[in-house]
């Protein structure tokens, strides 16, 4: 038999539970942000109706690395887009017959498929990034609207958590790490 806790005990239990729920809510919606993917520009890494978790805090202390996947706000439409970092601040990016060149040297970025596209050299300004969708031929990205300023970047994708059978952490290069393990909406490119 459990002793009667009385009103104080009940209030303490409810208060602790409420505090825990509030903390969980803040962690999920302030530090980490859930988003739903719409479109196919990041396939096969991220697919239509996948749900991802974004890192919003840790990104502020550092910079994005080539290959990482991030969500940013498109200046023209105001929509959130999800793409992979292809070019970093200060670099010159070029695409020849589907091959990515950074500062004149061929570079391979895991997950990025450019088809047979071409892009004349573009110098990326400081504090800006060049984003391309993994499914390059079906992606509206920096090749059409230019580099993206750091201020437009909303967060770095950490985890695909739905569908559950495809739950996976994305490593610092934005690749699925192989570890299989409420949301806003990310519009990839309207497709």
Backbone bond lengths (Angstrom), bond angles and torsions (degrees), N, CA, C in turn:
res aa  C-N    CA-C-N  psi(-1)  N-CA   C-N-CA  omega(-1)  CA-C   N-CA-C  phi
1 X - - - 1.452 - - 1.529 109.11 -
2 X 1.327 116.36 136.86 1.458 122.59 -179.18 1.519 108.44 -95.13
3 X 1.330 117.13 132.11 1.463 118.60 178.55 1.530 110.80 -65.16
4 X 1.314 116.23 148.65 1.464 123.41 179.59 1.523 108.70 -68.50
5 X 1.304 116.75 123.16 1.457 121.43 -176.29 1.516 112.60 -80.75
6 X 1.290 117.28 -21.17 1.448 120.64 -178.62 1.522 112.15 76.10
7 X 1.308 116.34 178.54 1.461 122.35 -176.23 1.525 111.95 -62.71
8 X 1.354 117.46 -39.10 1.468 120.17 -179.91 1.531 111.09 -62.78
9 X 1.315 116.80 -42.89 1.460 121.37 -179.77 1.517 111.81 -64.77
10 X 1.326 116.20 -41.30 1.467 121.04 179.28 1.526 109.67 -65.16
11 X 1.350 117.36 -45.76 1.467 120.66 179.22 1.526 111.55 -62.23
12 X 1.344 116.71 -38.73 1.460 120.28 178.96 1.530 110.30 -64.29
13 X 1.336 117.31 -43.37 1.456 121.82 179.32 1.522 110.86 -63.81
14 X 1.329 116.93 -45.36 1.468 121.31 179.41 1.529 109.93 -64.08
15 X 1.327 116.95 -42.05 1.463 121.40 179.68 1.517 111.98 -62.58
16 X 1.327 116.97 -42.30 1.465 121.21 178.41 1.522 110.60 -64.66
17 X 1.319 116.14 -44.03 1.474 120.42 178.68 1.512 111.41 -63.36
18 X 1.332 117.17 -42.06 1.457 121.54 179.57 1.524 110.27 -66.03
19 X 1.327 117.27 -40.99 1.458 121.18 177.82 1.520 111.44 -62.36
20 X 1.335 116.45 -41.14 1.466 120.42 178.67 1.523 111.23 -64.43
21 X 1.331 116.41 -42.49 1.468 120.22 178.16 1.521 111.20 -64.19
22 X 1.318 116.85 -40.92 1.464 120.93 178.56 1.519 110.80 -63.64
23 X 1.337 117.46 -43.23 1.448 121.31 177.97 1.525 110.84 -62.41
24 X 1.326 117.08 -44.57 1.473 120.76 178.57 1.523 110.40 -61.30
25 X 1.332 117.67 -43.07 1.462 121.92 178.61 1.528 110.49 -60.03
26 X 1.330 116.84 -46.01 1.465 120.50 -179.57 1.524 111.56 -63.55
27 X 1.344 117.08 -42.51 1.462 120.06 179.03 1.521 111.26 -61.53
28 X 1.328 116.44 -43.81 1.457 120.68 -175.94 1.524 111.78 -74.46
29 X 1.326 118.12 -37.01 1.458 119.92 -172.66 1.525 115.12 -103.05
30 X 1.323 118.76 -8.15 1.458 120.40 177.80 1.530 110.17 -113.72
31 X 1.325 116.81 -54.44 1.462 119.97 -179.66 1.520 111.27 -75.24
32 X 1.313 115.50 -43.10 1.459 122.42 -178.32 1.522 107.44 -124.62
33 X 1.308 117.17 134.55 1.464 121.12 -175.15 1.520 110.41 -118.82
34 X 1.339 117.74 124.59 1.471 119.13 174.65 1.533 110.82 -79.90
35 X 1.331 116.21 144.07 1.460 122.56 177.40 1.522 110.13 -141.83
36 X 1.322 115.58 151.89 1.464 122.15 175.01 1.525 108.41 -106.19
37 X 1.332 115.90 134.26 1.464 122.09 -179.59 1.528 108.98 -85.30
38 X 1.318 115.65 134.56 1.468 121.71 173.00 1.524 107.76 -124.49
39 X 1.307 116.07 128.90 1.455 120.30 176.85 1.516 111.71 109.17
40 X 1.329 114.92 -178.17 1.466 120.70 -175.06 1.521 113.59 -125.72
41 X 1.318 118.21 13.46 1.468 119.25 -176.40 1.527 113.74 -71.72
42 X 1.336 118.61 -15.32 1.461 120.85 177.99 1.530 112.42 -108.39
43 X 1.335 117.12 8.77 1.473 120.75 178.56 1.520 109.14 -67.65
44 X 1.295 119.68 144.92 1.459 127.16 4.79 1.525 114.59 -90.96
45 X 1.344 118.78 -1.08 1.467 120.49 -178.44 1.514 111.35 -62.80
46 X 1.332 116.85 -50.59 1.464 123.07 177.20 1.518 107.24 -126.83
47 X 1.335 115.47 132.85 1.459 120.56 -175.54 1.521 111.61 -116.11
48 X 1.323 115.39 164.69 1.452 121.96 177.22 1.535 109.75 -51.48
49 X 1.328 116.47 132.51 1.470 125.30 179.43 1.522 114.56 71.06
50 X 1.332 119.16 11.15 1.463 120.51 168.33 1.527 107.50 -72.19
51 X 1.326 116.04 151.85 1.463 121.56 174.76 1.518 108.18 -114.01
52 X 1.336 115.58 135.12 1.456 121.51 -178.51 1.524 109.97 -126.96
53 X 1.326 114.95 158.94 1.453 122.12 176.45 1.525 107.69 -113.29
54 X 1.335 115.75 129.10 1.463 121.74 -178.52 1.516 111.42 -101.54
55 X 1.320 115.67 144.37 1.461 123.19 170.37 1.533 106.12 -90.62
56 X 1.341 116.45 116.60 1.464 119.38 -179.63 1.518 112.36 -104.55
57 X 1.334 117.49 -20.97 1.463 120.83 -174.41 1.526 111.93 -94.37
58 X 1.335 117.24 -51.72 1.467 120.52 -175.55 1.519 111.81 -61.05
59 X 1.326 116.98 -30.31 1.456 121.10 178.92 1.526 111.36 -62.50
60 X 1.319 117.18 -33.05 1.467 120.56 -177.67 1.522 112.72 -64.55
61 X 1.340 116.92 -27.99 1.453 120.58 -178.18 1.518 113.79 -84.85
62 X 1.315 117.41 -10.07 1.465 119.70 -177.07 1.507 110.58 -143.70
63 X 1.313 114.89 -161.87 1.458 119.15 -179.23 1.524 109.13 -123.46
64 X 1.312 114.96 162.36 1.458 120.32 176.40 1.521 109.88 -74.11
65 X 1.313 114.61 153.01 1.458 121.39 177.22 1.530 108.79 -112.73
66 X 1.317 115.74 154.49 1.461 120.09 177.62 1.530 109.12 -56.49
67 X 1.315 116.58 135.44 1.457 121.47 179.04 1.511 113.63 96.01
68 X 1.329 118.65 -18.96 1.465 120.02 179.13 1.527 109.57 -71.23
69 X 1.310 115.32 153.00 1.460 121.74 178.59 1.522 107.85 -105.47
70 X 1.319 115.95 132.92 1.460 120.37 -177.57 1.525 110.44 -137.83
71 X 1.321 114.73 161.40 1.462 122.92 174.31 1.524 107.23 -110.30
72 X 1.319 116.25 134.18 1.457 121.35 178.83 1.518 109.04 -141.29
73 X 1.328 114.88 162.42 1.464 120.52 179.20 1.528 108.87 -94.53
74 X 1.334 115.67 124.09 1.461 121.95 176.99 1.527 108.71 -71.12
75 X 1.333 116.61 125.19 1.475 120.72 -179.50 1.524 112.38 -59.85
76 X 1.328 116.53 -39.91 1.463 120.08 -175.93 1.515 113.93 -69.35
77 X 1.320 117.44 -52.53 1.471 121.20 -174.80 1.518 113.10 -93.56
78 X 1.341 117.33 -22.92 1.456 120.63 -174.88 1.525 113.05 81.96
79 X 1.343 117.26 -2.65 1.464 121.32 179.58 1.525 110.51 -78.48
80 X 1.325 114.48 154.49 1.461 120.06 172.15 1.527 107.99 -82.79
81 X 1.336 116.35 135.55 1.455 122.67 177.98 1.519 108.76 -122.41
82 X 1.311 116.94 150.85 1.461 121.83 176.42 1.528 107.77 -119.89
83 X 1.338 116.05 127.05 1.464 121.91 -176.93 1.521 109.09 -150.70
84 X 1.345 115.23 171.75 1.465 122.16 179.14 1.533 109.26 -101.87
85 X 1.333 116.86 140.45 1.465 122.01 177.04 1.529 109.07 -70.60
86 X 1.330 115.85 120.51 1.463 121.16 177.52 1.526 110.76 -107.49
87 X 1.336 117.20 -34.79 1.461 121.01 -177.67 1.513 111.60 -131.53
88 X 1.316 116.19 143.82 1.463 123.41 -176.56 1.529 111.22 -105.62
89 X 1.339 116.86 163.07 1.468 120.19 179.56 1.528 112.32 -53.21
90 X 1.338 115.79 133.99 1.453 122.18 176.85 1.520 115.50 86.56
91 X 1.330 117.44 -9.56 1.461 120.03 -179.56 1.527 110.96 -85.82
92 X 1.341 115.15 161.45 1.458 121.18 170.97 1.516 106.48 -108.53
93 X 1.340 115.96 125.27 1.457 121.86 -177.19 1.517 109.27 -111.23
94 X 1.324 115.42 143.59 1.465 121.75 179.44 1.525 107.44 -150.80
95 X 1.339 116.75 148.52 1.463 121.44 174.89 1.520 107.43 -127.00
96 X 1.350 115.27 127.11 1.463 121.85 178.53 1.523 107.72 -125.26
97 X 1.329 116.11 117.15 1.471 122.12 177.81 1.526 111.66 48.92
98 X 1.336 116.14 42.34 1.459 120.94 176.50 1.513 115.61 83.77
99 X 1.321 118.04 2.84 1.472 121.59 177.90 1.520 109.21 -104.75
100 X 1.335 115.32 134.29 1.461 122.41 -178.78 1.524 110.07 -87.62
101 X 1.349 115.42 132.32 1.458 121.46 176.98 1.523 108.58 -123.19
102 X 1.330 115.52 131.54 1.458 122.29 175.67 1.521 107.20 -118.01
103 X 1.326 115.69 122.60 1.468 121.40 -178.06 1.528 111.30 50.41
104 X 1.342 116.38 39.32 1.455 122.49 175.87 1.519 115.85 84.24
105 X 1.348 117.73 -3.50 1.466 120.96 -178.86 1.524 110.36 -110.66
106 X 1.336 116.48 136.28 1.462 121.30 178.14 1.520 109.72 -63.84
107 X 1.328 115.97 134.29 1.464 122.60 -178.84 1.518 108.36 -131.33
108 X 1.316 116.10 138.35 1.457 121.46 175.72 1.521 108.58 -105.59
109 X 1.329 116.53 129.88 1.461 121.66 176.79 1.519 106.89 -119.20
110 X 1.338 116.21 113.64 1.465 121.14 -178.42 1.525 110.16 -54.46
111 X 1.325 115.72 135.34 1.460 121.32 177.67 1.512 114.54 92.42
112 X 1.314 117.51 -20.34 1.464 121.86 -175.26 1.527 110.36 -89.09
113 X 1.338 116.13 121.59 1.466 122.41 179.45 1.525 107.98 -121.39
114 X 1.323 116.50 113.80 1.463 121.35 -172.52 1.522 114.14 -102.60
115 X 1.328 117.42 2.69 1.459 119.32 -177.39 1.519 109.39 60.70
116 X 1.322 116.57 -133.89 1.471 119.65 177.62 1.523 110.72 -115.02
117 X 1.332 116.49 30.90 1.465 121.04 -175.89 1.522 112.35 -69.77
118 X 1.320 114.32 161.44 1.458 123.01 177.81 1.517 109.09 -132.38
119 X 1.326 115.93 150.23 1.457 122.13 177.06 1.516 107.91 -149.87
120 X 1.313 116.51 124.42 1.466 120.52 176.28 1.522 109.12 -63.44
121 X 1.329 117.98 155.25 1.474 120.64 -178.45 1.525 112.42 -56.49
122 X 1.342 114.46 135.33 1.466 122.11 176.83 1.518 107.68 -129.56
123 X 1.327 116.93 127.26 1.465 122.31 175.00 1.530 106.99 -84.94
124 X 1.324 116.30 121.76 1.469 121.48 -178.92 1.532 108.00 -84.19
125 X 1.340 117.12 122.84 1.471 119.70 179.66 1.531 112.06 -63.18
126 X 1.328 115.73 159.08 1.463 119.43 175.98 1.530 108.02 -61.56
127 X 1.317 116.52 147.05 1.460 123.59 179.57 1.534 113.41 68.47
128 X 1.352 116.49 19.73 1.464 120.48 176.74 1.524 109.53 -132.44
129 X 1.344 115.42 157.18 1.462 123.13 -177.44 1.524 109.64 -129.03
130 X 1.317 115.90 154.39 1.454 121.94 177.91 1.523 107.37 -110.53
131 X 1.337 116.55 118.64 1.464 122.94 -176.09 1.524 111.19 -109.39
132 X 1.339 116.20 140.88 1.462 122.06 175.03 1.522 107.92 -136.91
133 X 1.335 116.60 141.22 1.463 121.36 175.58 1.521 110.77 -74.78
134 X 1.342 116.88 145.52 1.473 120.91 -179.69 1.521 112.03 -57.11
135 X 1.321 116.67 -37.48 1.455 122.40 178.57 1.532 106.48 -92.12
136 X 1.331 114.68 66.13 1.462 122.78 -170.83 1.512 116.98 -45.32
137 X 1.344 118.79 -45.09 1.459 118.78 -178.90 1.538 113.64 -64.13
138 X 1.333 117.90 -19.29 1.474 121.82 -177.95 1.522 112.19 -111.37
139 X 1.310 117.86 18.62 1.460 120.92 -172.53 1.518 112.49 -116.33
140 X 1.321 115.35 132.73 1.461 121.87 168.57 1.522 105.33 -95.21
141 X 1.326 116.63 114.84 1.461 120.57 -171.57 1.525 109.98 -148.12
142 X 1.324 117.39 -158.30 1.472 121.25 -177.02 1.516 113.41 -59.34
143 X 1.316 117.66 -18.91 1.471 119.51 176.26 1.526 110.77 -66.00
144 X 1.342 116.78 -25.75 1.467 119.05 178.98 1.524 113.15 -104.18
145 X 1.334 119.26 -32.56 1.467 120.01 -177.52 1.518 114.42 -114.31
146 X 1.325 117.86 1.90 1.461 121.26 174.99 1.515 113.93 88.08
147 X 1.335 116.13 -179.67 1.462 121.28 -179.58 1.533 111.92 -61.29
148 X 1.328 114.97 158.50 1.470 123.03 -176.69 1.526 108.68 -113.19
149 X 1.329 116.91 129.87 1.468 120.20 -179.34 1.531 110.42 -73.63
150 X 1.302 115.16 152.17 1.475 121.84 179.07 1.524 111.31 -55.27
151 X 1.311 117.41 -35.03 1.466 121.36 -178.58 1.526 112.50 -65.69
152 X 1.318 117.67 -24.17 1.471 121.46 179.84 1.527 112.49 -81.00
153 X 1.330 116.92 -15.29 1.471 120.33 -174.96 1.522 109.71 -78.16
154 X 1.325 114.80 125.09 1.462 122.33 -175.26 1.526 112.04 -91.46
155 X 1.323 117.77 -36.84 1.461 119.76 -179.61 1.512 111.67 178.27
156 X 1.333 115.10 164.02 1.465 123.31 178.38 1.524 108.41 -98.73
157 X 1.330 117.00 135.48 1.465 121.16 -179.87 1.531 108.88 -74.48
158 X 1.345 115.29 125.28 1.459 121.92 -179.57 1.520 113.38 -102.75
159 X 1.335 115.43 -39.68 1.458 120.34 -167.02 1.521 110.45 -149.08
160 X 1.327 116.78 135.44 1.464 120.63 165.52 1.522 104.16 -95.82
161 X 1.353 117.00 117.93 1.462 119.46 -175.78 1.522 113.94 -110.12
162 X 1.303 118.32 -13.28 1.464 120.97 173.89 1.524 107.82 -138.59
163 X 1.309 117.46 139.43 1.461 128.29 4.75 1.530 110.94 -70.25
164 X 1.322 115.30 149.40 1.460 121.38 -175.59 1.524 112.94 -56.25
165 X 1.335 117.51 -37.06 1.463 119.35 -178.26 1.532 112.67 -72.24
166 X 1.344 117.27 -5.61 1.469 121.54 177.32 1.525 111.55 -121.38
167 X 1.344 116.94 17.69 1.458 120.56 -179.85 1.524 109.11 -62.43
168 X 1.336 115.83 130.24 1.461 119.57 -177.94 1.530 109.68 -158.26
169 X 1.341 115.86 142.49 1.461 121.77 171.75 1.514 108.00 -77.07
170 X 1.306 116.63 142.80 1.461 121.12 173.70 1.522 106.82 -101.94
171 X 1.335 117.00 128.26 1.461 119.38 -177.46 1.519 110.31 -73.86
172 X 1.327 116.62 179.34 1.466 121.37 -176.72 1.524 112.72 -61.01
173 X 1.324 117.24 -16.59 1.460 119.84 176.54 1.519 111.07 -96.68
174 X 1.349 117.10 6.54 1.461 120.33 177.77 1.508 113.81 79.87
175 X 1.324 117.99 9.51 1.460 121.71 -179.84 1.511 109.58 -92.76
176 X 1.334 115.87 151.50 1.452 118.55 175.29 1.514 107.28 -68.34
177 X 1.319 115.45 127.62 1.454 120.73 -176.79 1.514 113.28 -77.53
178 X 1.324 117.34 -4.54 1.451 120.45 -179.61 1.513 113.01 84.01
179 X 1.336 118.34 -4.33 1.451 121.79 179.10 1.517 108.31 -89.79
180 X 1.342 115.60 101.62 1.450 118.08 -178.77 1.522 109.59 -81.64
181 X 0.684 127.80 128.21 1.455 133.08 -177.27 1.567 116.84 -114.88
182 X 18.613 126.42 -100.04 1.351 90.61 -29.71 1.477 116.21 84.39
183 X 1.121 126.36 3.33 1.441 122.89 -167.63 1.507 112.57 -116.37
184 X 1.348 114.23 154.60 1.454 120.79 170.65 1.516 108.27 -81.68
185 X 1.284 117.30 -175.68 1.460 120.79 -178.27 1.512 109.79 -123.06
186 X 1.314 115.38 135.53 1.457 121.40 174.22 1.520 106.55 -109.53
187 X 1.318 116.55 121.15 1.455 119.94 175.34 1.513 106.27 -94.99
188 X 1.320 115.75 117.41 1.459 118.52 -177.12 1.510 111.55 -71.48
189 X 1.301 116.97 -55.85 1.451 118.76 -177.31 1.517 111.86 -161.61
190 X 1.323 116.02 18.73 1.444 120.53 177.74 1.496 114.29 78.30
191 X 1.331 119.19 6.07 1.454 121.04 -179.23 1.499 110.62 -103.75
